[in-house]
Amino acid sequence: MIENMNMENENTNIPEDKIIDEKSGVPELARGWSWGGFLLSWIWGIFNGVYISLLALIPPFAPFVMIILGFKGKEWAWKKKNWDNVEHFKENQKKWAIAGIIIWVLAFVSGIANGIVHMIIG
C-alpha cells in the first residue's frame, strides 16, 4: 500500500505539458475546444495541416465542419504539424482564436452598419 502511494505521488510530479492521453497520443494541454478551427474553419485548416477543413467551402457541409473542427481541431492540428512544444502550440492556437473572434465581430458590426445605412437611404 505504501508503494502504491509513492507511485501515485511520482505520477503527479509530471509536468502538465508532458501528460499525454494514451488513447489519442495528444498532450492534455493541447486538447479542448478550438475557437480558431470553429471560427476560421478552412483557412485555419490549411495553415494547421487539417485539410478536411476544406469541406467547409461546400455550403451544406460548412456548419458541420465548423462544429467538428471546434471539437477535434486542436487534436488534429497537434498530430498534423511538428510543434516545438505544447507552449508553442497553445500560443499559435490562441492567435488563431483571437483572429477568428476579431473577424467575426468585424463581420457582425459591418452587417449591422450596412443594414442601418440601407434603412436610412432606403
Helices and strands as residue ranges (DSSP letters): H 2-12, G 16-18, G 28-30, H 35-39, H 41-48, G 51-57, H 62-80, H 86-121
